[in-house]
């Protein structure tokens, strides 16, 4: 694969209206982020991707291997009496992220995020046509699984005070909006090589979905440059994570992503 210069960040949700998008383009010594002027329907997400695009997807790319086996055997009335519940709930990558950051991602087999993974499964099939082949789920190709909260942790983009998402009332929504603005200010200060369209900047402040999409695009770029924790370097079973998926968490400081370092 030639060095990619176009990274689409997608904070996937079941509904298109709740799906965040951001497009990161690398040109010479600069990186420019904008928001694609499209809806986030499956058809539009397929049209946005070409043979040169890398997608940073905030959604599980697969299910725990033992969970898949349980479903198969349960359907055949051949399941055993007991299973290791932790391995039914969490993939190898989920356990790695929990060990690294102290916080486990949502369980794709036992939480509502499973519905998002179903949509992601369909998109993987359709994107494979645009890329000419299905992509391994370990992030070694043009599809990179991302967990933005872990990426913000790794890059130390963590404003004090309120969390940047999850508000349920007016006062808390104001606090989360201020937290997103603080994250963007930190990002701008520490990544002077990165510029935004005015629209994307405003939407990142107003929407955690769009901010997560921007982070997803940046992590996809970091993964393409070998600046994330990869299953191969963490000595995980590659055959396993190519089926289940692998969350890429930055392994190097944000300033080392500077395109002038290429």
Backbone torsions as a table, in degrees:
resi	resn	phi	psi	omega
1	UNK	NA	125.8	176.6
2	UNK	-67.8	159.7	-177.1
3	UNK	-59.9	118.4	-178.0
4	UNK	-75.2	152.7	179.2
5	UNK	-129.7	7.6	-175.9
6	UNK	-136.9	118.7	-174.8
7	UNK	-126.5	120.4	179.3
8	UNK	-100.0	117.8	176.0
9	UNK	-94.4	129.5	-178.0
10	UNK	-129.5	115.7	171.2
11	UNK	-92.8	91.2	-168.9
12	UNK	-74.9	139.0	173.1
13	UNK	-132.2	168.0	178.0
14	UNK	-62.7	-39.8	-178.9
15	UNK	-99.0	141.3	179.1
16	UNK	-60.3	-36.0	-177.0
17	UNK	-66.5	-20.5	179.0
18	UNK	-102.5	7.6	-179.1
19	UNK	-93.8	124.9	179.4
20	UNK	-92.4	145.1	-179.3
21	UNK	-132.4	144.0	172.3
22	UNK	-152.3	139.3	179.9
23	UNK	-115.8	123.9	-180.0
24	UNK	-110.3	125.5	-179.6
25	UNK	-123.0	132.2	-177.4
26	UNK	-104.2	125.9	-178.1
27	UNK	-138.8	113.1	-179.5
28	UNK	56.4	-115.9	-175.5
29	UNK	-102.3	14.3	-176.2
30	UNK	-126.5	158.8	171.7
31	UNK	-126.9	134.1	-176.8
32	UNK	-125.8	129.3	-178.1
33	UNK	-114.2	136.4	179.4
34	UNK	-144.3	171.8	176.6
35	UNK	-107.8	122.1	177.6
36	UNK	-58.3	136.7	-178.6
37	UNK	-86.1	64.1	179.8
38	UNK	-142.1	164.5	168.2
39	UNK	-76.7	167.8	-178.9
40	UNK	-103.8	37.7	174.1
41	UNK	-69.8	163.2	178.1
42	UNK	-58.1	-42.8	-178.9
43	UNK	-60.2	-43.1	-179.4
44	UNK	-69.9	-37.9	178.7
45	UNK	-64.5	-31.7	176.5
46	UNK	-73.2	-41.1	-179.3
47	UNK	-67.0	-28.1	-179.4
48	UNK	-71.1	-19.3	-172.6
49	UNK	-100.7	129.0	174.1
50	UNK	-123.3	-173.1	-174.4
51	UNK	-69.1	-10.0	-179.1
52	UNK	-108.3	2.9	-175.0
53	UNK	-94.2	137.1	169.7
54	UNK	-105.6	134.3	179.8
55	UNK	-105.6	126.0	169.8
56	UNK	-98.6	109.4	-170.6
57	UNK	-109.6	120.0	174.3
58	UNK	-87.9	79.9	178.8
59	UNK	-171.5	146.6	176.8
60	UNK	-65.0	136.6	-179.8
61	UNK	-90.2	-12.3	-179.6
62	UNK	-162.4	-176.5	-178.5
63	UNK	-115.0	159.1	176.3
64	UNK	-56.3	134.7	-177.4
65	UNK	-55.2	-42.9	-178.5
66	UNK	-69.1	-29.2	175.3
67	UNK	-68.2	-43.3	177.9
68	UNK	-60.0	-41.7	178.6
69	UNK	-66.2	-39.2	177.7
70	UNK	-59.8	-46.3	-179.5
71	UNK	-61.5	-42.8	179.9
72	UNK	-62.4	-48.2	-176.9
73	UNK	-70.8	-33.1	177.0
74	UNK	-63.4	-40.0	177.3
75	UNK	-64.5	-28.8	179.5
76	UNK	-92.0	4.9	-177.4
77	UNK	58.1	34.1	-176.6
78	UNK	-124.2	15.5	-177.1
79	UNK	-72.6	151.1	177.3
80	UNK	-74.5	173.7	-178.3
81	UNK	-71.2	-34.3	-175.5
82	UNK	-133.1	153.1	176.6
83	UNK	-136.5	158.9	172.6
84	UNK	-78.5	101.9	-172.8
85	UNK	-59.9	-37.2	-178.9
86	UNK	-61.5	-34.7	-180.0
87	UNK	-82.6	-14.0	171.2
88	UNK	-79.9	-31.4	-176.1
89	UNK	-86.1	-37.7	-170.5
90	UNK	-122.2	140.5	174.4
91	UNK	-81.2	170.0	176.3
92	UNK	-57.9	-41.2	-177.9
93	UNK	-67.9	-34.7	177.7
94	UNK	-63.1	-42.1	179.5
95	UNK	-67.0	-37.0	177.9
96	UNK	-64.3	-45.9	-179.6
97	UNK	-63.0	-39.7	178.4
98	UNK	-62.4	-41.6	178.9
99	UNK	-67.0	-37.7	-176.7
100	UNK	-73.7	-44.2	-171.5
101	UNK	-106.5	-14.9	-175.9
102	UNK	85.1	5.4	-179.2
103	UNK	-140.6	124.8	-179.7
104	UNK	-83.6	141.8	171.6
105	UNK	-64.4	166.5	174.8
106	UNK	-60.9	148.6	178.8
107	UNK	-78.0	123.9	-179.4
108	UNK	-70.9	-20.1	-179.5
109	UNK	-98.8	-15.5	-173.6
110	UNK	-128.9	0.6	178.6
111	UNK	-123.6	171.8	-177.3
112	UNK	-64.5	-17.4	178.4
113	UNK	-59.9	-18.1	177.9
114	UNK	-60.0	-33.3	177.9
115	UNK	-67.3	-34.5	175.9
116	UNK	-66.7	-39.4	178.8
117	UNK	-62.9	-32.2	176.7
118	UNK	-63.8	-42.4	176.7
119	UNK	-65.5	-40.2	179.3
120	UNK	-62.3	-35.0	179.9
121	UNK	-62.8	-42.8	178.1
122	UNK	-65.1	-40.3	178.8
123	UNK	-65.2	-37.8	178.1
124	UNK	-57.6	-41.4	179.8
125	UNK	-64.5	-43.0	-177.2
126	UNK	-74.1	-36.6	177.3
127	UNK	-66.4	-30.8	179.1
128	UNK	-57.5	-32.4	177.5
129	UNK	-67.0	-43.4	179.3
130	UNK	-64.4	-34.8	-178.4
131	UNK	-88.2	-12.9	-179.5
132	UNK	88.0	-3.1	179.5
133	UNK	-168.7	152.5	173.2
134	UNK	-66.7	145.5	-177.7
135	UNK	-101.4	139.0	172.7
136	UNK	-60.0	148.5	-176.3
137	UNK	-87.7	8.5	178.7
138	UNK	-89.0	1.3	177.8
139	UNK	84.4	11.7	-178.7
140	UNK	-82.5	-7.1	-179.7
141	UNK	-118.1	-128.7	-174.9
142	UNK	-102.1	14.5	178.3
143	UNK	-133.5	121.3	-174.9
144	UNK	-125.1	122.6	176.1
145	UNK	-81.2	136.2	-174.0
146	UNK	-130.4	147.0	171.7
147	UNK	-126.0	94.4	-171.6
148	UNK	-54.1	-37.5	-179.3
149	UNK	-60.1	-39.6	178.1
150	UNK	-69.3	-35.7	178.7
151	UNK	-65.9	-43.1	177.8
152	UNK	-62.3	-38.4	175.9
153	UNK	-61.6	-45.9	-176.6
154	UNK	-65.8	-36.2	-179.0
155	UNK	-90.4	4.7	179.3
156	UNK	55.7	39.6	174.2
157	UNK	-99.2	77.1	-172.8
158	UNK	-136.5	94.3	178.4
159	UNK	-67.6	148.3	176.4
160	UNK	-73.1	158.9	178.1
161	UNK	97.8	-135.9	-172.2
162	UNK	-70.0	151.4	170.2
163	UNK	-65.6	162.3	-175.2
164	UNK	-89.7	0.3	-179.5
165	UNK	-151.7	166.4	174.2
166	UNK	94.0	13.2	-178.8
167	UNK	-71.7	145.7	-179.4
168	UNK	-122.5	-8.6	177.5
169	UNK	-136.2	172.9	-172.5
170	UNK	-60.2	-46.3	-177.4
171	UNK	-63.8	-43.6	179.9
172	UNK	-70.8	-33.1	176.6
173	UNK	-62.8	-37.4	176.9
174	UNK	-64.7	-40.6	-179.5
175	UNK	-66.8	-40.6	179.2
176	UNK	-69.2	-34.6	176.3
177	UNK	-62.4	-42.8	177.7
178	UNK	-63.3	-37.1	179.0
179	UNK	-65.1	-40.6	178.0
180	UNK	-65.8	-39.5	177.5
181	UNK	-62.1	-37.9	179.1
182	UNK	-67.6	-39.6	176.8
183	UNK	-61.1	-44.6	179.4
184	UNK	-64.4	-37.9	178.2
185	UNK	-63.8	-42.3	176.7
186	UNK	-63.2	-42.1	-179.7
187	UNK	-63.0	-44.1	179.5
188	UNK	-63.6	-39.4	-178.3
189	UNK	-69.1	-38.9	-173.9
190	UNK	-94.5	-8.8	178.1
191	UNK	-131.3	68.6	-177.4
192	UNK	-63.9	-14.6	177.8
193	UNK	-80.1	-5.8	-178.3
194	UNK	-105.1	128.6	175.2
195	UNK	-124.2	156.5	-175.9
196	UNK	-122.2	153.0	163.9
197	UNK	-70.8	150.9	-179.9
198	UNK	-60.0	-36.9	-179.1
199	UNK	-65.5	-44.4	-179.4
200	UNK	-63.5	-42.9	-179.9
201	UNK	-59.0	-45.8	-180.0
202	UNK	-63.0	-41.8	-178.2
203	UNK	-70.2	-33.1	176.5
204	UNK	-64.8	-36.7	177.2
205	UNK	-68.3	-38.8	-174.9
206	UNK	-84.9	-19.1	-172.6
207	UNK	-138.8	122.6	175.0
208	UNK	-68.3	-24.7	177.5
209	UNK	-63.3	-43.5	-178.8
210	UNK	-72.4	-39.5	176.6
211	UNK	-61.3	-42.9	177.2
212	UNK	-62.2	-34.7	177.7
213	UNK	-66.1	-41.0	177.4
214	UNK	-62.1	-45.2	177.9
215	UNK	-61.4	-39.3	179.6
216	UNK	-62.1	-40.7	178.1
217	UNK	-64.9	-41.7	179.5
218	UNK	-65.0	-39.4	179.4
219	UNK	-68.5	-37.5	176.5
220	UNK	-59.8	-40.2	177.3
221	UNK	-65.3	-44.6	178.2
222	UNK	-60.1	-40.3	179.3
223	UNK	-62.9	-39.2	-179.3
224	UNK	-66.9	-19.9	179.9
225	UNK	-102.0	9.0	178.4
226	UNK	72.4	27.4	-177.0
227	UNK	-109.8	29.5	174.5
228	UNK	-131.8	161.4	173.1
229	UNK	-69.0	120.3	179.4
230	UNK	-112.4	148.4	-178.2
231	UNK	-55.5	-36.8	-177.8
232	UNK	-63.7	-37.8	-179.0
233	UNK	-82.0	-17.6	179.3
234	UNK	-96.9	6.5	176.2
235	UNK	61.0	41.7	173.3
236	UNK	-96.8	158.4	-179.8
237	UNK	-66.3	110.4	-175.6
238	UNK	-66.2	-37.2	177.6
239	UNK	-60.6	-38.3	179.8
240	UNK	-66.1	-51.2	-174.9
241	UNK	-73.6	-21.4	174.1
242	UNK	-69.2	-21.3	174.1
243	UNK	-90.7	-45.9	-173.2
244	UNK	-80.8	-31.5	-171.4
245	UNK	106.3	157.4	-179.8
246	UNK	-141.4	122.3	179.1
247	UNK	-79.7	123.8	178.7
248	UNK	-90.4	119.4	177.8
249	UNK	-112.9	132.0	-179.5
250	UNK	-54.3	138.3	179.1
251	UNK	-112.3	-6.5	-179.5
252	UNK	-125.3	155.9	179.1
253	UNK	-59.8	155.2	-177.4
254	UNK	-60.1	-37.1	-176.1
255	UNK	-65.0	-20.9	179.3
256	UNK	-76.8	-5.7	175.8
257	UNK	-82.2	-5.9	-180.0
258	UNK	-49.1	121.4	-178.7
259	UNK	-63.9	-19.8	177.7
260	UNK	-67.5	-14.4	179.3
261	UNK	-80.9	-10.3	-179.5
262	UNK	-65.5	NA	NA
